[in-house]
Every structure is written in structure tokens, then in C-alpha cells.
Amino acid sequence: MSGLQALQQRMLQAVLADKAPRLRGLRGDERADASSRMDVYRQGYRIRLRDALVLEFPGLHLLAGRDFERLLKSYVAAHPSGHYNIRWHGAGLPAFLEYGLPWRERPALAEMARLDWAISTAFDAVDEAAVDPAELSSVPAEAWADLHLRPQAHLQILSGVCNVEAFRRAADRELARPRLRRYRRSRHLLVWRQALAVRYRLIEDDERMVLAAAMRDESFALLCDRLAEHHDPSAAMPRMAGILRGWVDDGVLAGWRLQQDSM
């Protein structure tokens, strides 16, 4: 390691340290001593991480309120950025809120952070073309049992018990802070990008089940069988048709194939 590389490594360790060490080679001048100059780098690094998190978690900002700054400060202190791009520093925030004290005592915070992060990552995901309805209409009726649907790769299904989507919607539209609600049963949010817009909506448990099965590359026949477990057989196929139509209209599907043929 060269002398410059060694100095850069010591500088990095000093910036990340909980307490600024005395760094040989760093000198003061008439405006600030060495310790003060080191502190500029240390505080600047933390401010940049904080600012990046503010941009990525608007819903969490609204939900946490006055605790938001303290929350970010504790996360930055516990989780220095491990990626060259600070945009990805927020990846660990949902887990930090789910397991770390005192934040885990407020489970809505972790739910909100997961939704914010899912929206952010969906926006940055690689573009995929959506299925054209005309393509599916060309599939012969006898071949549908062997049809495999491919959802968008960036699509996520989030489960929770709080109305976090209301806070994200309010943050995006600059509306008043909604009332936090906690439900007895789990609710499921579908998050995906349609063209240039990230969308999210509540889905019923049966749709969540068949969509998860499609993500596992199960055939259309198996999707229908799973749906029949939740509905009367006579109602299962109309329900499946309605779900499929919604997926196509919303751009949820990126492709399909018959047996081993890819399309």
C-alpha cells in the first residue's frame, strides 16, 4: 500500500469513528486547528447520509414526526455506509427499525420504511416491457393450463397491519398527517412501476397468494387451483380472470411462456 493509500485509509477510519482520533499528517491553519478540520469531514459525512435518507423516506418522515431526526441519527451512527453510492445506505433502515430499540416498540415505523424503500427501488429498477393484452388473447384456450406468467422483476408484496400507504400518499401530495390505524388482520400492498410512475395498492389475500405463485413460476392451472381453495369452484375462474385483467391493465406482467418456450 502506498503512502497516499495508507493516509486515505486512515482518513476513512477517522471519518467513520464514533470519536474523532488524532490523525498524523493533518495540520491546522490560521482558521482552524487539526481537530476542528477533522470534525468538518466527520460531520459532513453524517449530514450527507442524513440528507440522502430524508429523500428516500418521506412517508417515514411524516409518520415519525419529531422523532425522525433522532431516528436517522441513531441509524447513521449504527450503520456507516457500506456502498460507494450513498443512495443505497437506506437499505438496512427497515430492519434497523424492526429490531433495534426503542424503534421496534413502534412497529408501524418499520412497515413505513419498507414501503418507502420498495417505492424507491421500484423507481430505480431496470425497465421491462409490459405484456400486451393482444399477446395473451392469441394463446389458444387449450394451452392456458401450461401458461406461465412472469411478473415484473421489481414487483414487491409487503404485508403489515398499519395504514402506512396513507402516510406515503399524504407525504407525496403534501396533505395533512393522517391518523395511524392498526388492523387486526394483515393487509397486503403491491408495489410496482408502471412506465415512469411507481404505484402501490392494497390487494386481497387471494390475489397475494396467486401472485406469489406466479413469481415462483407456477403454471396458470396451478394458479387457478390455488384460487379454488379460497373460493367456490364456480367463482374461482371469474375471479382469476378479473385478477389477470387487472395485472395486464396495470402493467404488472413482464412476460409469459408456454412450457419451455420463452416469449
Backbone as CSV, one residue per row, in Angstrom:
resi,resn,N_x,N_y,N_z,CA_x,CA_y,CA_z,C_x,C_y,C_z
1,MET,0.853,-1.198,0.000,0.000,0.000,0.000,0.885,1.243,0.000
2,SER,0.602,2.186,-0.905,1.389,3.405,-1.000,1.124,4.310,0.185
3,GLY,1.991,5.320,0.345,1.795,6.266,1.432,0.482,7.017,1.315
4,LEU,0.094,7.368,0.077,-1.174,8.075,-0.130,-2.356,7.171,0.214
5,GLN,-2.299,5.902,-0.209,-3.389,4.978,0.098,-3.519,4.753,1.598
6,ALA,-2.398,4.656,2.283,-2.430,4.467,3.733,-3.056,5.674,4.419
7,LEU,-2.702,6.866,3.934,-3.272,8.081,4.502,-4.774,8.145,4.248
8,GLN,-5.186,7.778,3.045,-6.617,7.777,2.728,-7.377,6.779,3.599
9,GLN,-6.790,5.609,3.852,-7.431,4.611,4.698,-7.571,5.109,6.132
10,ARG,-6.523,5.763,6.638,-6.599,6.310,7.996,-7.639,7.421,8.066
11,MET,-7.742,8.205,6.995,-8.723,9.275,6.939,-10.139,8.698,6.969
12,LEU,-10.357,7.626,6.198,-11.668,6.982,6.170,-12.026,6.444,7.548
13,GLN,-11.122,5.778,8.199,-11.379,5.233,9.528,-11.676,6.342,10.529
14,ALA,-11.002,7.469,10.378,-11.237,8.591,11.274,-12.614,9.197,11.066
15,VAL,-13.038,9.283,9.798,-14.358,9.833,9.497,-15.464,8.936,10.057
16,LEU,-15.263,7.610,10.000,-16.278,6.669,10.451,-16.270,6.447,11.956
17,ALA,-15.218,6.827,12.634,-15.087,6.553,14.060,-16.126,7.319,14.878
18,ASP,-16.554,6.713,16.011,-17.511,7.382,16.895,-16.921,8.659,17.482
19,LYS,-15.629,8.635,17.756,-14.941,9.798,18.298,-13.739,10.091,17.426
20,ALA,-13.586,11.328,17.020,-12.519,11.694,16.094,-11.151,11.454,16.710
21,PRO,-10.319,10.602,16.081,-8.970,10.382,16.597,-8.025,11.484,16.128
22,ARG,-6.847,11.507,16.712,-5.820,12.434,16.251,-5.120,11.791,15.065
23,LEU,-5.163,12.451,13.940,-4.640,11.891,12.698,-3.335,12.569,12.346
24,ARG,-2.257,11.769,12.333,-0.965,12.325,11.960,-0.973,12.767,10.499
25,GLY,-0.400,13.857,10.214,-0.365,14.378,8.858,-1.417,15.420,8.576
26,LEU,-2.429,15.507,9.440,-3.460,16.529,9.275,-3.089,17.736,10.119
27,ARG,-2.893,18.872,9.504,-2.412,20.063,10.180,-3.479,21.149,10.181
28,GLY,-3.392,21.996,11.157,-4.283,23.134,11.243,-3.728,24.336,10.517
29,ASP,-4.517,25.392,10.480,-4.035,26.649,9.916,-4.609,27.788,10.743
30,GLU,-4.539,29.003,10.224,-4.989,30.161,10.995,-6.496,30.159,11.207
31,ARG,-7.258,29.399,10.416,-8.714,29.368,10.547,-9.210,28.267,11.467
32,ALA,-8.530,27.137,11.509,-8.994,26.024,12.339,-7.834,25.090,12.636
33,ASP,-7.859,24.506,13.836,-6.814,23.537,14.181,-7.125,22.184,13.535
34,ALA,-6.234,21.230,13.678,-6.379,19.929,13.035,-7.639,19.203,13.486
35,SER,-7.947,19.271,14.781,-9.131,18.591,15.311,-10.410,19.162,14.708
36,SER,-10.477,20.472,14.581,-11.667,21.109,14.013,-11.821,20.767,12.540
37,ARG,-10.710,20.703,11.831,-10.784,20.370,10.409,-11.240,18.924,10.220
38,MET,-10.768,18.042,11.084,-11.208,16.654,11.017,-12.705,16.549,11.291
39,ASP,-13.169,17.354,12.217,-14.581,17.314,12.578,-15.465,17.770,11.421
40,VAL,-14.962,18.654,10.585,-15.721,19.092,9.411,-16.013,17.908,8.497
41,TYR,-14.999,17.070,8.279,-15.198,15.886,7.441,-16.163,14.904,8.094
42,ARG,-16.001,14.682,9.394,-16.833,13.713,10.088,-18.303,14.144,10.078
43,GLN,-18.555,15.383,10.384,-19.935,15.872,10.410,-20.512,15.988,9.014
44,GLY,-19.694,16.376,8.046,-20.175,16.468,6.674,-20.615,15.121,6.126
45,TYR,-19.867,14.083,6.469,-20.227,12.730,6.038,-21.586,12.337,6.595
46,ARG,-21.811,12.589,7.860,-23.073,12.215,8.501,-24.238,13.050,7.980
47,ILE,-23.981,14.307,7.672,-25.036,15.166,7.130,-25.449,14.672,5.746
48,ARG,-24.495,14.249,4.942,-24.825,13.750,3.605,-25.640,12.459,3.686
49,LEU,-25.277,11.580,4.608,-26.068,10.361,4.780,-27.477,10.701,5.226
50,ARG,-27.585,11.628,6.154,-28.903,12.035,6.662,-29.736,12.615,5.538
51,ASP,-29.151,13.482,4.720,-29.900,14.107,3.627,-30.370,13.076,2.601
52,ALA,-29.538,12.065,2.338,-29.937,11.014,1.400,-31.119,10.228,1.948
53,LEU,-31.127,9.966,3.244,-32.222,9.223,3.859,-33.521,10.022,3.842
54,VAL,-33.429,11.323,4.045,-34.626,12.168,4.012,-35.317,12.058,2.660
55,LEU,-34.538,12.033,1.588,-35.116,11.932,0.253,-35.780,10.582,0.006
56,GLU,-35.219,9.523,0.587,-35.714,8.172,0.321,-36.916,7.782,1.186
57,PHE,-37.140,8.469,2.319,-38.156,8.024,3.272,-39.132,9.146,3.660
58,PRO,-39.866,9.690,2.689,-40.811,10.769,3.006,-41.977,10.308,3.870
59,GLY,-42.467,9.089,3.627,-43.558,8.576,4.451,-43.132,8.390,5.893
60,LEU,-41.934,7.855,6.096,-41.402,7.666,7.446,-41.211,9.006,8.145
61,HIS,-40.788,10.001,7.397,-40.630,11.345,7.963,-41.959,11.852,8.527
62,LEU,-43.017,11.681,7.746,-44.321,12.148,8.190,-44.825,11.336,9.373
63,LEU,-44.630,10.038,9.340,-45.116,9.180,10.419,-44.338,9.398,11.712
64,ALA,-43.012,9.464,11.631,-42.186,9.602,12.841,-42.273,10.983,13.447
65,GLY,-42.557,11.993,12.646,-42.694,13.346,13.174,-41.429,13.859,13.826
66,ARG,-41.530,14.330,15.056,-40.391,14.929,15.744,-39.289,13.918,16.059
67,ASP,-39.608,12.640,16.019,-38.596,11.614,16.290,-37.764,11.268,15.066
68,PHE,-38.091,11.843,13.916,-37.420,11.454,12.682,-35.922,11.754,12.720
69,GLU,-35.548,12.939,13.178,-34.132,13.311,13.229,-33.365,12.393,14.169
70,ARG,-33.931,12.072,15.311,-33.266,11.187,16.260,-33.143,9.784,15.680
71,LEU,-34.169,9.378,14.979,-34.158,8.070,14.336,-33.024,7.977,13.309
72,LEU,-32.917,8.987,12.458,-31.864,8.974,11.446,-30.483,9.031,12.073
73,LYS,-30.341,9.835,13.098,-29.040,9.958,13.757,-28.610,8.628,14.346
74,SER,-29.526,7.911,14.965,-29.178,6.621,15.566,-28.845,5.592,14.489
75,TYR,-29.533,5.646,13.347,-29.247,4.703,12.271,-27.892,4.985,11.637
76,VAL,-27.600,6.246,11.372,-26.321,6.608,10.767,-25.174,6.203,11.682
77,ALA,-25.355,6.404,12.989,-24.300,6.034,13.939,-24.079,4.530,13.975
78,ALA,-25.151,3.764,13.858,-25.051,2.306,13.952,-24.679,1.650,12.630
79,HIS,-24.960,2.340,11.508,-24.758,1.730,10.191,-24.046,2.693,9.245
80,PRO,-22.720,2.766,9.319,-21.995,3.560,8.319,-22.263,3.009,6.922
81,SER,-22.202,3.851,5.940,-22.484,3.415,4.575,-21.442,2.401,4.118
82,GLY,-21.910,1.277,3.564,-21.006,0.254,3.049,-20.957,0.214,1.538
83,HIS,-21.577,1.196,0.882,-21.649,1.237,-0.573,-21.074,2.559,-1.060
84,TYR,-20.422,2.522,-2.211,-19.826,3.754,-2.737,-20.877,4.798,-3.079
85,ASN,-22.123,4.363,-3.321,-23.226,5.272,-3.630,-24.117,5.391,-2.393
86,ILE,-24.184,6.585,-1.776,-24.937,6.719,-0.530,-26.433,6.560,-0.746
87,ARG,-26.882,6.530,-2.002,-28.296,6.313,-2.270,-28.759,4.979,-1.682
88,TRP,-27.839,3.994,-1.566,-28.199,2.665,-1.077,-28.028,2.518,0.436
89,HIS,-27.684,3.579,1.094,-27.472,3.498,2.540,-28.754,3.146,3.288
90,GLY,-29.908,3.467,2.717,-31.167,3.218,3.410,-31.647,1.785,3.366
91,ALA,-30.927,0.890,2.682,-31.401,-0.487,2.534,-31.602,-1.181,3.879
92,GLY,-30.794,-0.849,4.861,-30.885,-1.516,6.158,-31.808,-0.850,7.153
93,LEU,-32.390,0.287,6.788,-33.214,1.026,7.745,-34.466,0.266,8.191
94,PRO,-35.223,-0.396,7.296,-36.393,-1.137,7.774,-36.046,-2.185,8.833
95,ALA,-34.976,-2.950,8.620,-34.581,-3.964,9.601,-34.108,-3.312,10.898
96,PHE,-33.410,-2.195,10.794,-32.955,-1.477,11.981,-34.146,-1.048,12.834
97,LEU,-35.199,-0.574,12.199,-36.386,-0.143,12.935,-37.178,-1.333,13.477
98,GLU,-37.099,-2.458,12.799,-37.842,-3.639,13.233,-37.223,-4.295,14.459
99,TYR,-35.876,-4.236,14.562,-35.207,-4.973,15.628,-34.529,-4.085,16.677
100,GLY,-34.236,-2.853,16.339,-33.497,-2.001,17.262,-34.387,-1.263,18.251
101,LEU,-33.880,-1.096,19.447,-34.581,-0.307,20.465,-34.217,1.159,20.309
102,PRO,-35.162,2.066,20.598,-36.547,1.862,21.047,-37.548,1.720,19.892
103,TRP,-37.042,1.685,18.657,-37.904,1.796,17.478,-38.789,0.572,17.280
104,ARG,-38.332,-0.596,17.700,-39.144,-1.800,17.499,-40.424,-1.789,18.330
105,GLU,-40.493,-0.893,19.299,-41.716,-0.760,20.091,-42.800,-0.019,19.314
106,ARG,-42.448,0.503,18.149,-43.406,1.167,17.267,-43.342,0.480,15.893
107,PRO,-43.974,-0.690,15.745,-43.825,-1.489,14.515,-44.263,-0.774,13.244
108,ALA,-45.095,0.238,13.360,-45.516,0.968,12.162,-44.328,1.635,11.474
109,LEU,-43.299,1.991,12.226,-42.132,2.648,11.629,-41.432,1.724,10.640
110,ALA,-41.222,0.462,11.023,-40.571,-0.487,10.110,-41.439,-0.746,8.892
111,GLU,-42.754,-0.852,9.089,-43.658,-1.051,7.952,-43.572,0.126,6.985
112,MET,-43.545,1.315,7.534,-43.486,2.507,6.699,-42.166,2.565,5.936
113,ALA,-41.075,2.236,6.615,-39.765,2.254,5.964,-39.699,1.232,4.832
114,ARG,-40.319,0.068,5.013,-40.323,-0.936,3.953,-41.075,-0.433,2.724
115,LEU,-42.197,0.259,2.948,-42.938,0.787,1.801,-42.138,1.876,1.099
116,ASP,-41.572,2.801,1.840,-40.755,3.859,1.234,-39.625,3.258,0.404
117,TRP,-38.943,2.257,0.959,-37.795,1.678,0.264,-38.242,0.886,-0.962
118,ALA,-39.356,0.198,-0.869,-39.871,-0.537,-2.026,-40.205,0.416,-3.165
119,ILE,-40.787,1.551,-2.845,-41.103,2.551,-3.863,-39.824,3.091,-4.493
120,SER,-38.835,3.349,-3.663,-37.573,3.888,-4.158,-36.868,2.906,-5.086
121,THR,-36.795,1.640,-4.689,-36.103,0.648,-5.514,-36.886,0.323,-6.785
122,ALA,-38.208,0.375,-6.718,-39.000,0.160,-7.932,-38.742,1.270,-8.944
123,PHE,-38.582,2.481,-8.462,-38.333,3.616,-9.359,-36.992,3.456,-10.088
124,ASP,-35.994,2.897,-9.394,-34.657,2.751,-9.974,-34.465,1.453,-10.745
125,ALA,-35.455,0.578,-10.747,-35.287,-0.745,-11.349,-35.108,-0.653,-12.864
126,VAL,-34.511,-1.704,-13.410,-34.307,-1.793,-14.857,-35.664,-1.836,-15.563
127,ASP,-35.765,-1.115,-16.659,-37.018,-1.083,-17.409,-37.342,-2.454,-18.002
128,GLU,-38.605,-2.830,-17.914,-39.102,-4.043,-18.554,-40.392,-3.692,-19.288
129,ALA,-40.543,-4.239,-20.474,-41.775,-4.018,-21.230,-42.917,-4.792,-20.583
130,ALA,-44.101,-4.210,-20.586,-45.277,-4.882,-20.038,-45.940,-5.739,-21.111
131,VAL,-46.643,-6.760,-20.671,-47.335,-7.660,-21.591,-48.439,-6.916,-22.328
132,ASP,-48.495,-7.108,-23.625,-49.562,-6.548,-24.456,-50.784,-7.470,-24.349
133,PRO,-51.970,-6.924,-24.052,-53.164,-7.780,-23.963,-53.403,-8.619,-25.207
134,ALA,-53.039,-8.094,-26.364,-53.244,-8.844,-27.606,-52.415,-10.121,-27.631
135,GLU,-51.260,-10.103,-26.958,-50.417,-11.300,-26.924,-51.132,-12.436,-26.205
136,LEU,-51.699,-12.131,-25.053,-52.382,-13.174,-24.288,-53.643,-13.660,-24.993
137,SER,-54.306,-12.761,-25.685,-55.537,-13.168,-26.383,-55.246,-14.129,-27.525
138,SER,-53.990,-14.179,-27.966,-53.624,-15.087,-29.054,-53.307,-16.493,-28.569
139,VAL,-53.243,-16.691,-27.244,-52.937,-18.018,-26.699,-54.162,-18.917,-26.871
140,PRO,-54.029,-20.092,-27.487,-55.178,-20.997,-27.655,-55.753,-21.420,-26.311
141,ALA,-57.040,-21.605,-26.252,-57.708,-21.955,-24.996,-57.142,-23.223,-24.382
142,GLU,-56.796,-24.204,-25.225,-56.304,-25.472,-24.703,-54.881,-25.373,-24.142
143,ALA,-54.213,-24.263,-24.416,-52.828,-24.101,-23.953,-52.718,-23.331,-22.643
144,TRP,-53.806,-22.750,-22.168,-53.737,-21.889,-20.991,-53.288,-22.633,-19.731
145,ALA,-53.601,-23.899,-19.625,-53.196,-24.643,-18.423,-51.684,-24.654,-18.254
146,ASP,-50.941,-24.635,-19.383,-49.477,-24.681,-19.339,-48.840,-23.294,-19.450
147,LEU,-49.647,-22.251,-19.335,-49.136,-20.886,-19.434,-48.429,-20.492,-18.142
148,HIS,-47.258,-19.881,-18.278,-46.502,-19.369,-17.131,-46.384,-17.850,-17.275
149,LEU,-46.838,-17.138,-16.272,-46.800,-15.674,-16.283,-45.561,-15.190,-15.534
150,ARG,-44.935,-14.156,-16.054,-43.733,-13.596,-15.409,-44.007,-12.167,-14.946
151,PRO,-44.167,-11.967,-13.630,-44.373,-10.607,-13.121,-43.101,-9.764,-13.279
152,GLN,-43.258,-8.459,-13.209,-42.123,-7.558,-13.262,-41.122,-7.914,-12.157
153,ALA,-39.833,-7.872,-12.478,-38.801,-8.279,-11.522,-38.759,-7.376,-10.293
154,HIS,-39.116,-6.106,-10.466,-39.031,-5.169,-9.344,-40.262,-5.216,-8.444
155,LEU,-41.282,-5.973,-8.833,-42.531,-6.021,-8.077,-42.288,-6.574,-6.673
156,GLN,-42.953,-5.981,-5.672,-42.847,-6.455,-4.296,-44.235,-6.534,-3.662
157,ILE,-44.390,-7.498,-2.764,-45.603,-7.623,-1.957,-45.215,-7.401,-0.507
158,LEU,-45.787,-6.400,0.125,-45.490,-6.060,1.512,-46.698,-6.380,2.382
159,SER,-46.454,-6.981,3.514,-47.539,-7.318,4.437,-47.341,-6.588,5.758
160,GLY,-48.439,-6.127,6.334,-48.382,-5.423,7.612,-49.775,-5.217,8.160
161,VAL,-49.854,-4.490,9.245,-51.149,-4.281,9.897,-51.502,-2.803,10.049
162,CYS,-50.677,-1.918,9.507,-50.932,-0.478,9.662,-51.204,0.174,8.310
163,ASN,-51.874,1.304,8.338,-52.246,2.022,7.113,-51.112,2.920,6.624
164,VAL,-49.937,2.331,6.427,-48.769,3.134,6.055,-48.927,3.774,4.680
165,GLU,-49.715,3.152,3.796,-49.895,3.733,2.460,-50.548,5.106,2.538
166,ALA,-51.358,5.341,3.572,-51.997,6.649,3.739,-50.962,7.724,4.043
167,PHE,-49.920,7.375,4.795,-48.869,8.336,5.124,-48.003,8.637,3.912
168,ARG,-47.698,7.632,3.114,-46.905,7.887,1.920,-47.689,8.740,0.933
169,ARG,-48.962,8.443,0.788,-49.792,9.233,-0.123,-49.870,10.688,0.352
170,ALA,-50.028,10.882,1.651,-50.095,12.239,2.196,-48.774,12.971,2.008
171,ALA,-47.655,12.261,2.186,-46.344,12.892,2.009,-46.131,13.299,0.555
172,ASP,-46.518,12.444,-0.380,-46.325,12.751,-1.803,-47.196,13.920,-2.262
173,ARG,-48.386,14.031,-1.670,-49.324,15.066,-2.104,-49.340,16.275,-1.182
174,GLU,-48.440,16.276,-0.184,-48.347,17.379,0.780,-49.681,17.616,1.481
175,LEU,-50.298,16.525,1.909,-51.555,16.589,2.639,-51.298,16.543,4.143
176,ALA,-52.348,16.758,4.905,-52.228,16.710,6.359,-51.886,15.296,6.824
177,ARG,-51.230,15.199,7.960,-50.844,13.906,8.512,-52.093,13.090,8.849
178,PRO,-52.229,11.887,8.275,-53.415,11.073,8.571,-53.314,10.441,9.955
179,ARG,-54.378,9.832,10.364,-54.400,9.125,11.646,-53.862,7.716,11.451
180,LEU,-52.954,7.300,12.328,-52.408,5.954,12.242,-53.456,4.939,12.686
181,ARG,-53.666,3.921,11.862,-54.619,2.860,12.182,-53.896,1.520,12.190
182,ARG,-54.267,0.690,13.148,-53.714,-0.653,13.246,-54.863,-1.652,13.133
183,TYR,-54.728,-2.591,12.190,-55.790,-3.548,11.910,-55.487,-4.899,12.557
184,ARG,-56.546,-5.654,12.796,-56.380,-6.957,13.433,-55.757,-7.978,12.498
185,ARG,-56.089,-7.883,11.220,-55.575,-8.838,10.238,-54.527,-8.174,9.341
186,SER,-53.632,-9.000,8.842,-52.601,-8.481,7.950,-53.217,-7.925,6.670
187,ARG,-52.619,-6.882,6.172,-53.004,-6.286,4.905,-51.816,-6.425,3.957
188,HIS,-52.092,-6.454,2.645,-51.041,-6.697,1.669,-51.002,-5.556,0.654
189,LEU,-49.818,-5.020,0.448,-49.610,-3.940,-0.511,-48.765,-4.440,-1.671
190,LEU,-49.240,-4.175,-2.867,-48.486,-4.472,-4.074,-47.783,-3.189,-4.518
191,VAL,-46.474,-3.272,-4.731,-45.680,-2.114,-5.155,-44.992,-2.464,-6.472
192,TRP,-45.161,-1.627,-7.488,-44.529,-1.862,-8.783,-44.450,-0.549,-9.541
193,ARG,-43.754,-0.575,-10.666,-43.661,0.611,-11.501,-44.368,0.362,-12.821
194,GLN,-45.211,1.281,-13.188,-45.893,1.226,-14.474,-45.403,2.399,-15.300
195,ALA,-44.663,2.099,-16.355,-43.995,3.140,-17.145,-43.051,3.915,-16.224
196,LEU,-43.266,5.226,-16.043,-42.374,6.028,-15.208,-42.936,6.291,-13.816
197,ALA,-44.097,5.748,-13.522,-44.750,6.018,-12.237,-44.733,4.778,-11.347
198,VAL,-44.283,4.947,-10.115,-44.350,3.867,-9.139,-45.754,3.858,-8.534
199,ARG,-46.348,2.687,-8.495,-47.706,2.558,-7.979,-47.730,1.581,-6.814
200,TYR,-48.729,1.730,-5.978,-48.936,0.793,-4.876,-50.423,0.749,-4.572
201,ARG,-50.891,-0.448,-4.241,-52.305,-0.608,-3.927,-52.494,-1.815,-3.015
202,LEU,-53.581,-1.809,-2.271,-53.932,-2.945,-1.439,-54.438,-4.084,-2.313
203,ILE,-54.073,-5.303,-1.967,-54.584,-6.468,-2.674,-55.152,-7.446,-1.648
204,GLU,-56.133,-8.213,-2.088,-56.740,-9.209,-1.213,-55.800,-10.403,-1.054
205,ASP,-56.084,-11.201,-0.029,-55.202,-12.324,0.275,-55.152,-13.328,-0.871
206,ASP,-56.280,-13.525,-1.584,-56.260,-14.488,-2.679,-55.385,-14.006,-3.833
207,GLU,-55.404,-12.709,-4.105,-54.532,-12.185,-5.158,-53.074,-12.284,-4.744
208,ARG,-52.798,-11.983,-3.492,-51.418,-12.115,-2.992,-50.918,-13.536,-3.184
209,MET,-51.766,-14.506,-2.882,-51.378,-15.909,-2.966,-51.049,-16.313,-4.400
210,VAL,-51.920,-15.954,-5.353,-51.681,-16.384,-6.734,-50.549,-15.586,-7.375
211,LEU,-50.369,-14.332,-6.963,-49.257,-13.560,-7.500,-47.932,-14.121,-7.002
212,ALA,-47.868,-14.492,-5.734,-46.660,-15.118,-5.200,-46.372,-16.428,-5.922
213,ALA,-47.427,-17.173,-6.265,-47.248,-18.419,-7.004,-46.723,-18.141,-8.412
214,ALA,-47.225,-17.091,-9.051,-46.722,-16.718,-10.377,-45.255,-16.316,-10.309
215,MET,-44.862,-15.656,-9.227,-43.465,-15.266,-9.050,-42.576,-16.490,-8.865
216,ARG,-43.165,-17.598,-8.417,-42.421,-18.869,-8.310,-42.484,-19.664,-9.604
217,ASP,-43.043,-19.099,-10.657,-43.122,-19.712,-11.983,-44.068,-20.900,-12.015
218,GLU,-45.128,-20.876,-11.228,-46.122,-21.933,-11.294,-47.034,-21.701,-12.498
219,SER,-47.579,-22.774,-13.034,-48.410,-22.688,-14.234,-49.756,-22.038,-13.915
220,PHE,-50.439,-21.608,-14.974,-51.749,-20.988,-14.814,-52.745,-21.972,-14.205
221,ALA,-52.617,-23.245,-14.534,-53.509,-24.262,-13.955,-53.343,-24.314,-12.442
222,LEU,-52.093,-24.233,-11.969,-51.853,-24.256,-10.524,-52.362,-22.982,-9.860
223,LEU,-52.245,-21.858,-10.552,-52.782,-20.611,-10.001,-54.284,-20.748,-9.774
224,CYS,-54.958,-21.315,-10.750,-56.409,-21.494,-10.622,-56.749,-22.474,-9.503
225,ASP,-55.950,-23.530,-9.372,-56.185,-24.493,-8.292,-56.043,-23.827,-6.931
226,ARG,-55.040,-22.987,-6.808,-54.835,-22.290,-5.527,-55.993,-21.336,-5.247
227,LEU,-56.476,-20.677,-6.265,-57.588,-19.759,-6.075,-58.858,-20.515,-5.700
228,ALA,-59.016,-21.727,-6.223,-60.197,-22.534,-5.913,-60.232,-22.938,-4.441
229,GLU,-59.071,-22.915,-3.779,-59.028,-23.214,-2.353,-59.655,-22.104,-1.521
230,HIS,-59.772,-20.915,-2.093,-60.331,-19.765,-1.385,-61.746,-19.425,-1.837
231,HIS,-62.191,-20.012,-2.932,-63.496,-19.658,-3.481,-64.255,-20.918,-3.885
232,ASP,-65.533,-20.766,-4.042,-66.345,-21.825,-4.641,-65.817,-22.066,-6.054
233,PRO,-65.729,-23.321,-6.479,-65.191,-23.607,-7.819,-65.828,-22.793,-8.935
234,SER,-67.121,-22.521,-8.819,-67.795,-21.754,-9.874,-67.368,-20.288,-9.883
235,ALA,-66.835,-19.805,-8.764,-66.419,-18.407,-8.668,-64.925,-18.227,-8.893
236,ALA,-64.171,-19.330,-8.842,-62.717,-19.225,-8.927,-62.258,-18.700,-10.289
237,MET,-62.792,-19.236,-11.377,-62.342,-18.813,-12.697,-62.699,-17.361,-13.006
238,PRO,-63.942,-16.902,-12.713,-64.219,-15.476,-12.921,-63.309,-14.574,-12.093
239,ARG,-63.009,-15.003,-10.859,-62.103,-14.222,-10.018,-60.706,-14.195,-10.626
240,MET,-60.226,-15.338,-11.131,-58.914,-15.395,-11.759,-58.866,-14.507,-12.995
241,ALA,-59.940,-14.505,-13.758,-59.994,-13.661,-14.955,-59.921,-12.186,-14.579
242,GLY,-60.606,-11.812,-13.494,-60.568,-10.426,-13.050,-59.194,-10.021,-12.553
243,ILE,-58.539,-10.919,-11.807,-57.188,-10.639,-11.324,-56.222,-10.480,-12.486
244,LEU,-56.306,-11.399,-13.450,-55.412,-11.348,-14.606,-55.620,-10.072,-15.405
245,ARG,-56.871,-9.684,-15.576,-57.144,-8.443,-16.309,-56.523,-7.244,-15.596
246,GLY,-56.617,-7.233,-14.271,-56.015,-6.144,-13.514,-54.504,-6.112,-13.661
247,TRP,-53.870,-7.283,-13.661,-52.422,-7.336,-13.838,-52.007,-6.785,-15.201
248,VAL,-52.741,-7.164,-16.229,-52.401,-6.694,-17.576,-52.617,-5.191,-17.688
249,ASP,-53.754,-4.707,-17.196,-54.047,-3.272,-17.284,-53.039,-2.442,-16.502
250,ASP,-52.572,-2.964,-15.378,-51.657,-2.216,-14.508,-50.193,-2.390,-14.879
251,GLY,-49.904,-3.205,-15.878,-48.504,-3.407,-16.263,-47.720,-4.239,-15.275
252,VAL,-48.388,-5.101,-14.527,-47.723,-5.936,-13.523,-46.910,-7.050,-14.179
253,LEU,-47.332,-7.521,-15.344,-46.689,-8.651,-16.006,-45.654,-8.188,-17.033
254,ALA,-44.491,-8.855,-16.995,-43.430,-8.517,-17.937,-43.323,-9.520,-19.076
255,GLY,-43.915,-10.712,-18.906,-43.812,-11.698,-19.969,-44.600,-12.949,-19.647
256,TRP,-44.563,-13.889,-20.567,-45.235,-15.167,-20.392,-44.568,-16.191,-21.303
257,ARG,-44.822,-17.466,-21.003,-44.271,-18.522,-21.849,-45.187,-19.745,-21.756
258,LEU,-45.104,-20.587,-22.766,-45.801,-21.865,-22.790,-44.771,-22.967,-22.680
259,GLN,-44.851,-23.772,-21.634,-43.901,-24.836,-21.375,-42.485,-24.274,-21.405
260,GLN,-41.620,-24.758,-22.287,-40.234,-24.313,-22.329,-39.992,-23.188,-23.320
261,ASP,-41.061,-22.778,-24.024,-40.903,-21.688,-24.999,-40.927,-20.368,-24.264
262,SER,-39.991,-19.488,-24.536,-39.926,-18.170,-23.893,-40.480,-17.126,-24.837
263,MET,-41.179,-16.128,-24.210,-41.726,-15.045,-25.019,-41.548,-13.752,-24.264
